[in-house]
Amino acid sequence: MQHQTTTYDRMIFSVIFILIGMGTVMLYSSSSMIAAEKYGNSGFFLQRHAMRLLLGMIAMFVMMRVDYHNLKKFSPLIYVGSILLLLVTLGYYWSNGIETPARWLPLGFFSLQTSDIAKYGIIIYLAAYLSRQQGAIRFFKHGLGPALLMIALCIGLIIIQPDFSTAITIGAIAFFLLFLGRAKIWHLLTMIGVFGMAALGVVLSSPYKIERVKTYLNPSSDLADAGYQIQQSLISLGNGGLFGMGLGDSYEKNLFLPEPHTDFIFAIIGEELGFIGAVAVLFLFLLFFLQSLRIARQSKDLFGMYLAAGLSAAIFIYAVIHVGVVTGLLPTTGLPQTFMSYGGSQLVTGMAAIGVI
């Protein structure tokens, strides 16, 4: 297999390792109480995170050595494989009568969140498609239309799981790539309208999602149930003030805030490191995204440009949505913070994406 030069972008390397370092410390701080309560071992989540981090490091360094043009060559197979994984996951849950969301595919010693694979699968596919089509993407029938079908198939299967927040995020990433590919604005606006109507239909068909929207519009309407999590998250952020309560000194992680080590880790960051610490995390993600776009702009071919832009957008959009949920700017979803929250699939695939960038 061919490989590229061994040079790498030191800024991205530094930023990612700072985020990973901060994330590891904050993950232990936010999870120690829950781990001790559930498993009798305060380091339970930290130990598992360390193993996943090692796998992520291996994935990153492997992808740094792989010629990214091979991803273009195998992009149809990567896309088809990610779709098959989504179908297999759904089939496994349905055939076994499992009623929980069909998001995780058990593979012996570990489970794989197949939507994470699909997210990067559609990015690689779109990067290859846009680099081949170029001007044709401005025409619906032979350019944009086929791309939208591939996107809709991927998003549709993820909605069925159901994992509505990931589906919305993949839609945002796809829109970003199509915009970079110079699709017509009115085509993209139509796309937003169609997907928006479909999203509204999904929300209205689920009482649970309707309740979440109501809670988002009026967080204080049900503080004992639907609004409890976001209320505790805001209390956590408020506790932190400007400089924070100090590392390890969060009140909310002590079984008040649900999922403090996954979906709401940013709230604990704000509580323990304060407004300054929270802004520092946001700055690091923004710095990563801007530097990745610079790499995309300097790529020698269109596939490299779209690939770097799409991969970096995936990481940055996830980070923004996570912060938006924690601060109450967006409805509550189940998206972890990349490189910082507890979760193996998003960590390993995210670090592999960094290797490619």
VOPAGU-2260 file (C-alpha; in pm, 1 decimal, decimal comma):
REM VOPAGU-2260
SITE   aa  ch    i         X         Y         Z
SITE  MET   A    0       0,0       0,0       0,0
SITE  GLN   A    1     127,2     344,9     -86,0
SITE  HIS   A    2     177,0     599,2     187,9
SITE  GLN   A    3     223,9     970,4     197,3
SITE  THR   A    4     505,8    1175,9     340,1
SITE  THR   A    5     558,2    1151,7     714,9
SITE  THR   A    6     508,3    1525,7     772,5
SITE  TYR   A    7     205,5    1630,8     972,5
SITE  ASP   A    8      32,5    1946,5    1089,2
SITE  ARG   A    9     176,6    2029,0    1430,4
SITE  MET   A   10    -101,4    2271,0    1523,8
SITE  ILE   A   11    -378,6    2014,1    1476,7
SITE  PHE   A   12    -167,7    1751,2    1649,8
SITE  SER   A   13    -118,4    1983,0    1949,5
SITE  VAL   A   14    -480,7    2098,0    1967,7
SITE  ILE   A   15    -619,5    1744,2    1955,0
SITE  PHE   A   16    -383,6    1618,3    2223,2
SITE  ILE   A   17    -474,1    1910,0    2449,7
SITE  LEU   A   18    -843,9    1828,8    2401,2
SITE  ILE   A   19    -778,9    1458,8    2466,4
SITE  GLY   A   20    -575,6    1540,7    2777,2
SITE  MET   A   21    -842,1    1775,7    2912,9
SITE  GLY   A   22   -1111,5    1525,7    2820,2
SITE  THR   A   23    -941,9    1241,1    3004,9
SITE  VAL   A   24    -906,1    1448,3    3321,6
SITE  MET   A   25   -1263,6    1578,1    3302,8
SITE  LEU   A   26   -1402,5    1234,8    3218,7
SITE  TYR   A   27   -1251,8    1090,7    3537,2
SITE  SER   A   28   -1369,8    1387,4    3741,1
SITE  SER   A   29   -1725,5    1365,4    3605,7
SITE  SER   A   30   -1756,0     984,7    3617,2
SITE  SER   A   31   -1581,7     885,4    3942,2
SITE  MET   A   32   -1891,5     920,3    4160,2
SITE  ILE   A   33   -2118,0     729,9    3918,9
SITE  ALA   A   34   -1853,8     460,2    3865,2
SITE  ALA   A   35   -1812,0     412,8    4241,3
SITE  GLU   A   36   -2190,0     398,3    4290,1
SITE  LYS   A   37   -2257,3     151,6    4006,5
SITE  TYR   A   38   -1940,3     -58,6    3989,9
SITE  GLY   A   39   -1760,8      -0,9    4320,1
SITE  ASN   A   40   -1460,9     135,3    4129,0
SITE  SER   A   41   -1421,2     509,6    4079,4
SITE  GLY   A   42   -1182,3     450,7    3789,0
SITE  PHE   A   43   -1411,5     213,6    3595,7
SITE  PHE   A   44   -1491,7     454,3    3312,0
SITE  LEU   A   45   -1138,2     597,1    3306,2
SITE  GLN   A   46    -983,3     253,3    3259,7
SITE  ARG   A   47   -1213,3     168,9    2969,6
SITE  HIS   A   48   -1154,0     512,4    2820,5
SITE  ALA   A   49    -777,3     456,2    2834,1
SITE  MET   A   50    -809,9     132,0    2636,3
SITE  ARG   A   51   -1025,6     304,4    2373,8
SITE  LEU   A   52    -783,0     593,1    2362,2
SITE  LEU   A   53    -502,5     349,8    2280,9
SITE  LEU   A   54    -710,5     204,5    1996,5
SITE  GLY   A   55    -781,4     557,9    1876,8
SITE  MET   A   56    -410,0     641,6    1876,8
SITE  ILE   A   57    -336,9     333,1    1669,2
SITE  ALA   A   58    -617,3     422,6    1427,3
SITE  MET   A   59    -487,6     779,5    1396,1
SITE  PHE   A   60    -127,6     681,1    1324,7
SITE  VAL   A   61    -236,7     413,0    1076,8
SITE  MET   A   62    -452,5     661,1     885,0
SITE  MET   A   63    -166,0     913,3     886,3
SITE  ARG   A   64      36,3     658,8     688,7
SITE  VAL   A   65    -236,4     554,7     443,7
SITE  ASP   A   66    -258,0     735,6     111,1
SITE  TYR   A   67    -596,7     909,0     132,8
SITE  HIS   A   68    -651,6     850,0    -240,2
SITE  ASN   A   69    -723,9     486,9    -148,5
SITE  LEU   A   70   -1034,3     612,1      29,9
SITE  LYS   A   71   -1157,4     757,4    -298,9
SITE  LYS   A   72   -1088,1     430,7    -477,7
SITE  PHE   A   73   -1290,1     233,2    -225,3
SITE  SER   A   74   -1552,8     499,8    -148,5
SITE  PRO   A   75   -1845,5     302,1    -300,5
SITE  LEU   A   76   -1751,4      -4,6     -93,5
SITE  ILE   A   77   -1709,0     207,2     220,3
SITE  TYR   A   78   -2053,4     359,1     169,4
SITE  VAL   A   79   -2221,0      24,3      96,6
SITE  GLY   A   80   -2043,8    -130,9     396,2
SITE  SER   A   81   -2168,4     143,3     629,4
SITE  ILE   A   82   -2524,9      98,5     501,6
SITE  LEU   A   83   -2501,8    -277,8     552,1
SITE  LEU   A   84   -2381,2    -221,4     910,1
SITE  LEU   A   85   -2687,6      -5,6     977,5
SITE  LEU   A   86   -2914,2    -275,5     830,4
SITE  VAL   A   87   -2743,7    -554,4    1027,1
SITE  THR   A   88   -2783,0    -353,9    1348,3
SITE  LEU   A   89   -3153,5    -301,2    1285,5
SITE  GLY   A   90   -3196,0    -668,2    1193,4
SITE  TYR   A   91   -3018,4    -783,4    1509,0
SITE  TYR   A   92   -3243,5    -577,6    1736,5
SITE  TRP   A   93   -3564,0    -665,1    1553,6
SITE  SER   A   94   -3488,2   -1038,0    1530,2
SITE  ASN   A   95   -3409,8   -1057,4    1902,3
SITE  GLY   A   96   -3708,9    -847,8    2005,6
SITE  ILE   A   97   -3488,7    -582,5    2168,1
SITE  GLU   A   98   -3694,4    -266,6    2218,1
SITE  THR   A   99   -3410,4     -25,7    2301,4
SITE  PRO   A  100   -3277,6     199,3    2018,7
SITE  ALA   A  101   -3087,7     -11,5    1762,6
SITE  ARG   A  102   -2767,2     191,3    1774,5
SITE  TRP   A  103   -2507,8     -57,2    1898,4
SITE  LEU   A  104   -2394,2    -373,1    1719,9
SITE  PRO   A  105   -2237,8    -622,9    1964,4
SITE  LEU   A  106   -1915,6    -773,8    1828,0
SITE  GLY   A  107   -1790,8   -1002,0    2101,7
SITE  PHE   A  108   -1570,5    -805,0    2339,8
SITE  PHE   A  109   -1700,8    -464,5    2228,0
SITE  SER   A  110   -1998,9    -292,1    2069,4
SITE  LEU   A  111   -1989,9     -65,2    1765,5
SITE  GLN   A  112   -2212,5     238,6    1719,6
SITE  THR   A  113   -2278,9     191,6    1350,5
SITE  SER   A  114   -2403,6     547,1    1292,6
SITE  ASP   A  115   -2047,5     667,9    1364,1
SITE  ILE   A  116   -1922,6     449,7    1078,6
SITE  ALA   A  117   -2205,8     569,0     853,3
SITE  LYS   A  118   -2125,1     933,6     930,9
SITE  TYR   A  119   -1772,4     901,5     796,4
SITE  GLY   A  120   -1884,4     664,6     520,3
SITE  ILE   A  121   -2115,9     929,3     373,0
SITE  ILE   A  122   -1843,2    1195,0     402,4
SITE  ILE   A  123   -1594,0     981,4     207,3
SITE  TYR   A  124   -1859,3     895,1     -51,1
SITE  LEU   A  125   -1966,5    1258,1     -99,6
SITE  ALA   A  126   -1604,0    1376,9    -121,2
SITE  ALA   A  127   -1537,1    1126,3    -399,3
SITE  TYR   A  128   -1868,3    1200,6    -573,7
SITE  LEU   A  129   -1820,4    1578,5    -569,3
SITE  SER   A  130   -1461,4    1549,9    -694,8
SITE  ARG   A  131   -1581,0    1342,4    -992,1
SITE  GLN   A  132   -1894,7    1540,4   -1072,3
SITE  GLN   A  133   -1760,2    1895,2   -1027,4
SITE  GLY   A  134   -1982,2    2112,1   -1250,3
SITE  ALA   A  135   -2251,9    1843,6   -1285,1
SITE  ILE   A  136   -2356,6    1893,5    -922,8
SITE  ARG   A  137   -2530,1    2213,3   -1033,1
SITE  PHE   A  138   -2780,4    2003,5   -1227,4
SITE  PHE   A  139   -3036,3    1808,3   -1029,3
SITE  LYS   A  140   -3105,0    1500,1   -1241,7
SITE  HIS   A  141   -2750,4    1381,2   -1309,0
SITE  GLY   A  142   -2565,3    1560,1   -1030,4
SITE  LEU   A  143   -2736,0    1659,3    -706,8
SITE  GLY   A  144   -3026,5    1413,3    -724,8
SITE  PRO   A  145   -2822,4    1089,2    -696,7
SITE  ALA   A  146   -2618,8    1239,5    -411,9
SITE  LEU   A  147   -2937,0    1329,7    -222,2
SITE  LEU   A  148   -3067,0     973,6    -261,3
SITE  MET   A  149   -2750,1     833,2    -104,2
SITE  ILE   A  150   -2772,9    1087,0     179,8
SITE  ALA   A  151   -3144,4    1018,5     235,4
SITE  LEU   A  152   -3087,4     641,5     253,8
SITE  CYS   A  153   -2820,7     681,9     520,4
SITE  ILE   A  154   -3020,2     935,2     723,8
SITE  GLY   A  155   -3340,7     732,3     691,1
SITE  LEU   A  156   -3183,2     418,2     835,9
SITE  ILE   A  157   -3041,3     615,7    1128,5
SITE  ILE   A  158   -3381,4     774,5    1198,4
SITE  ILE   A  159   -3533,4     426,3    1209,2
SITE  GLN   A  160   -3287,6     320,8    1485,1
SITE  PRO   A  161   -3398,1     581,1    1615,5
SITE  ASP   A  162   -3109,7     828,9    1645,6
SITE  PHE   A  163   -3264,7    1155,4    1534,6
SITE  SER   A  164   -2984,2    1381,5    1656,2
SITE  THR   A  165   -2715,6    1193,8    1459,9
SITE  ALA   A  166   -2937,5    1197,6    1151,8
SITE  ILE   A  167   -2976,1    1576,3    1177,3
SITE  THR   A  168   -2601,7    1614,8    1224,6
SITE  ILE   A  169   -2522,2    1405,4     916,9
SITE  GLY   A  170   -2769,0    1618,1     721,1
SITE  ALA   A  171   -2583,6    1933,3     830,7
SITE  ILE   A  172   -2247,8    1784,6     727,5
SITE  ALA   A  173   -2388,9    1682,7     388,0
SITE  PHE   A  174   -2532,7    2031,2     334,2
SITE  PHE   A  175   -2191,0    2181,8     412,7
SITE  LEU   A  176   -2018,7    1957,0     157,4
SITE  LEU   A  177   -2279,1    2020,3    -112,3
SITE  PHE   A  178   -2244,0    2394,2     -51,4
SITE  LEU   A  179   -1866,7    2365,0     -94,8
SITE  GLY   A  180   -1931,9    2162,2    -409,9
SITE  ARG   A  181   -2117,5    2466,1    -550,0
SITE  ALA   A  182   -2461,5    2312,6    -572,3
SITE  LYS   A  183   -2724,2    2571,8    -663,5
SITE  ILE   A  184   -2850,7    2767,6    -365,7
SITE  TRP   A  185   -3215,4    2716,3    -453,8
SITE  HIS   A  186   -3152,6    2341,1    -479,1
SITE  LEU   A  187   -3000,0    2346,8    -131,5
SITE  LEU   A  188   -3285,7    2556,7       7,7
SITE  THR   A  189   -3533,2    2307,8    -140,1
SITE  MET   A  190   -3331,7    2028,6      19,7
SITE  ILE   A  191   -3356,8    2202,7     357,9
SITE  GLY   A  192   -3731,0    2243,4     311,3
SITE  VAL   A  193   -3787,6    1877,4     222,5
SITE  PHE   A  194   -3566,1    1744,4     499,1
SITE  GLY   A  195   -3722,2    1994,0     740,2
SITE  MET   A  196   -4073,0    1870,3     661,0
SITE  ALA   A  197   -3956,1    1512,1     701,7
SITE  ALA   A  198   -3796,7    1599,5    1036,4
SITE  LEU   A  199   -4117,6    1767,2    1150,9
SITE  GLY   A  200   -4310,7    1455,3    1056,5
SITE  VAL   A  201   -4071,7    1239,1    1260,1
SITE  VAL   A  202   -4106,0    1467,4    1562,4
SITE  LEU   A  203   -4486,4    1479,4    1543,2
SITE  SER   A  204   -4505,1    1099,4    1515,8
SITE  SER   A  205   -4325,6    1053,5    1847,1
SITE  PRO   A  206   -4478,0    1173,7    2177,6
SITE  TYR   A  207   -4132,4    1151,8    2332,7
SITE  LYS   A  208   -3985,9    1393,4    2076,2
SITE  ILE   A  209   -4284,7    1627,0    2108,4
SITE  GLU   A  210   -4222,2    1638,8    2483,7
SITE  ARG   A  211   -3857,8    1727,5    2423,6
SITE  VAL   A  212   -3956,7    2014,2    2195,2
SITE  LYS   A  213   -4205,5    2141,6    2453,3
SITE  THR   A  214   -3936,0    2124,2    2720,0
SITE  TYR   A  215   -3694,9    2311,9    2495,7
SITE  LEU   A  216   -3948,8    2590,1    2437,5
SITE  ASN   A  217   -4037,9    2604,5    2808,3
SITE  PRO   A  218   -3763,8    2439,4    3020,1
SITE  SER   A  219   -3932,6    2523,5    3349,8
SITE  SER   A  220   -4260,8    2351,4    3257,2
SITE  ASP   A  221   -4159,6    2012,4    3402,1
SITE  LEU   A  222   -3851,7    2047,5    3621,6
SITE  ALA   A  223   -3914,4    1714,2    3794,0
SITE  ASP   A  224   -3906,6    1510,5    3473,5
SITE  ALA   A  225   -3857,7    1630,6    3114,3
SITE  GLY   A  226   -3684,0    1954,9    3209,3
SITE  TYR   A  227   -3474,0    1810,8    3490,0
SITE  GLN   A  228   -3159,6    1736,1    3290,6
SITE  ILE   A  229   -3123,2    2074,8    3120,9
SITE  GLN   A  230   -3210,9    2251,7    3448,5
SITE  GLN   A  231   -2929,3    2067,9    3629,3
SITE  SER   A  232   -2694,7    2141,2    3339,6
SITE  LEU   A  233   -2762,1    2515,1    3366,0
SITE  ILE   A  234   -2717,0    2502,1    3743,7
SITE  SER   A  235   -2382,5    2329,8    3685,1
SITE  LEU   A  236   -2266,7    2600,0    3444,8
SITE  GLY   A  237   -2388,2    2870,4    3682,0
SITE  ASN   A  238   -2197,9    2716,9    3973,2
SITE  GLY   A  239   -1872,6    2756,0    3781,4
SITE  GLY   A  240   -1882,5    3133,3    3748,6
SITE  LEU   A  241   -1578,0    3288,8    3585,4
SITE  PHE   A  242   -1296,5    3072,5    3722,6
SITE  GLY   A  243   -1477,3    2753,1    3826,7
SITE  MET   A  244   -1516,0    2564,4    4151,3
SITE  GLY   A  245   -1189,6    2379,4    4102,4
SITE  LEU   A  246   -1095,1    2049,2    3944,8
SITE  GLY   A  247   -1289,6    1765,1    4106,0
SITE  ASP   A  248   -1512,6    1998,3    4308,6
SITE  SER   A  249   -1832,2    1984,8    4100,4
SITE  TYR   A  250   -2157,2    1944,9    4294,7
SITE  GLU   A  251   -2371,2    1836,2    4000,4
SITE  LYS   A  252   -2165,3    1527,2    3913,2
SITE  ASN   A  253   -2263,3    1382,8    4252,3
SITE  LEU   A  254   -2565,4    1203,5    4103,6
SITE  PHE   A  255   -2760,7    1525,2    4037,8
SITE  LEU   A  256   -2684,8    1570,2    3665,4
SITE  PRO   A  257   -2763,3    1258,6    3457,3
SITE  GLU   A  258   -2491,7    1146,8    3212,8
SITE  PRO   A  259   -2227,6    1399,3    3326,9
SITE  HIS   A  260   -1948,4    1195,5    3164,2
SITE  THR   A  261   -2116,7    1160,7    2822,7
SITE  ASP   A  262   -2393,0    1390,8    2695,6
SITE  PHE   A  263   -2332,2    1667,5    2952,7
SITE  ILE   A  264   -1957,8    1665,0    3015,0
SITE  PHE   A  265   -1931,3    2028,0    2898,7
SITE  ALA   A  266   -2150,5    2129,6    3194,1
SITE  ILE   A  267   -1897,6    1975,2    3433,8
SITE  ILE   A  268   -1614,7    2149,7    3246,9
SITE  GLY   A  269   -1796,8    2479,7    3299,5
SITE  GLU   A  270   -1862,4    2405,4    3664,7
SITE  GLU   A  271   -1507,4    2300,3    3754,7
SITE  LEU   A  272   -1303,1    2518,2    3515,3
SITE  GLY   A  273   -1544,7    2809,8    3489,7
SITE  PHE   A  274   -1635,8    3031,9    3197,9
SITE  ILE   A  275   -1268,3    3067,1    3107,6
SITE  GLY   A  276   -1218,7    2690,6    3086,8
SITE  ALA   A  277   -1535,7    2642,8    2883,1
SITE  VAL   A  278   -1435,6    2917,0    2637,0
SITE  ALA   A  279   -1088,4    2762,5    2609,6
SITE  VAL   A  280   -1244,8    2433,3    2496,6
SITE  LEU   A  281   -1457,8    2613,8    2237,8
SITE  PHE   A  282   -1152,4    2804,3    2115,0
SITE  LEU   A  283    -957,5    2479,7    2070,1
SITE  PHE   A  284   -1235,1    2324,5    1859,9
SITE  LEU   A  285   -1261,5    2642,1    1651,0
SITE  LEU   A  286    -883,6    2650,7    1604,3
SITE  PHE   A  287    -890,2    2287,9    1491,5
SITE  PHE   A  288   -1168,9    2358,4    1241,6
SITE  LEU   A  289   -1002,7    2667,2    1091,2
SITE  GLN   A  290    -667,3    2489,5    1059,3
SITE  SER   A  291    -838,9    2189,9     897,1
SITE  LEU   A  292   -1007,3    2419,2     645,2
SITE  ARG   A  293    -664,7    2565,4     566,2
SITE  ILE   A  294    -539,5    2213,5     498,4
SITE  ALA   A  295    -844,0    2149,8     279,5
SITE  ARG   A  296    -781,0    2470,0      85,5
SITE  GLN   A  297    -417,9    2373,6      25,7
SITE  SER   A  298    -500,0    2020,0     -92,0
SITE  LYS   A  299    -362,9    1933,6    -433,8
SITE  ASP   A  300    -682,1    1768,6    -552,2
SITE  LEU   A  301   -1056,4    1817,8    -509,0
SITE  PHE   A  302   -1108,3    1488,9    -326,0
SITE  GLY   A  303    -853,2    1588,0     -62,1
SITE  MET   A  304   -1020,9    1926,9     -22,9
SITE  TYR   A  305   -1370,9    1785,2      22,3
SITE  LEU   A  306   -1247,1    1504,2     246,1
SITE  ALA   A  307   -1055,6    1728,7     488,5
SITE  ALA   A  308   -1342,0    1979,8     497,2
SITE  GLY   A  309   -1604,8    1711,8     557,4
SITE  LEU   A  310   -1414,0    1526,7     829,4
SITE  SER   A  311   -1331,8    1845,7    1017,0
SITE  ALA   A  312   -1691,0    1968,9     983,7
SITE  ALA   A  313   -1817,5    1643,4    1135,1
SITE  ILE   A  314   -1602,5    1690,9    1445,2
SITE  PHE   A  315   -1673,9    2062,8    1476,6
SITE  ILE   A  316   -2050,3    2035,5    1423,1
SITE  TYR   A  317   -2073,7    1763,3    1688,4
SITE  ALA   A  318   -1882,5    1987,8    1929,9
SITE  VAL   A  319   -2110,2    2285,5    1860,4
SITE  ILE   A  320   -2430,2    2081,2    1898,4
SITE  HIS   A  321   -2306,6    1929,7    2224,9
SITE  VAL   A  322   -2237,9    2277,1    2367,5
SITE  GLY   A  323   -2570,7    2403,6    2232,7
SITE  VAL   A  324   -2758,9    2127,6    2413,9
SITE  VAL   A  325   -2570,8    2171,9    2742,2
SITE  THR   A  326   -2637,2    2547,9    2743,3
SITE  GLY   A  327   -3004,4    2507,8    2648,9
SITE  LEU   A  328   -2967,4    2671,0    2307,2
SITE  LEU   A  329   -3072,1    2345,1    2136,8
SITE  PRO   A  330   -3317,4    2069,5    2235,4
SITE  THR   A  331   -3173,6    1789,0    2446,3
SITE  THR   A  332   -3009,6    1516,8    2237,3
SITE  GLY   A  333   -2772,6    1229,5    2301,2
SITE  LEU   A  334   -2455,7    1358,7    2134,9
SITE  PRO   A  335   -2129,4    1321,4    2329,1
SITE  GLN   A  336   -1841,5    1568,5    2303,0
SITE  THR   A  337   -1579,4    1429,6    2063,1
SITE  PHE   A  338   -1241,8    1351,7    2228,0
SITE  MET   A  339   -1379,2    1441,5    2572,3
SITE  SER   A  340   -1689,7    1235,8    2653,1
SITE  TYR   A  341   -1701,0     866,2    2739,1
SITE  GLY   A  342   -1771,7     661,0    2427,6
SITE  GLY   A  343   -1554,5     427,4    2224,6
SITE  SER   A  344   -1691,5     446,3    1870,9
SITE  GLN   A  345   -1692,3     824,7    1845,7
SITE  LEU   A  346   -1342,7     845,4    1997,5
SITE  VAL   A  347   -1178,3     583,5    1773,6
SITE  THR   A  348   -1346,9     698,3    1451,4
SITE  GLY   A  349   -1280,5    1062,9    1538,4
SITE  MET   A  350    -910,7     998,9    1588,4
SITE  ALA   A  351    -894,8     800,4    1264,1
SITE  ALA   A  352   -1047,4    1106,1    1094,0
SITE  ILE   A  353    -776,1    1325,4    1249,6
SITE  GLY   A  354    -516,9    1091,3    1102,6
SITE  VAL   A  355    -662,9    1142,4     756,8
SITE  ILE   A  356    -671,9    1521,3     795,6
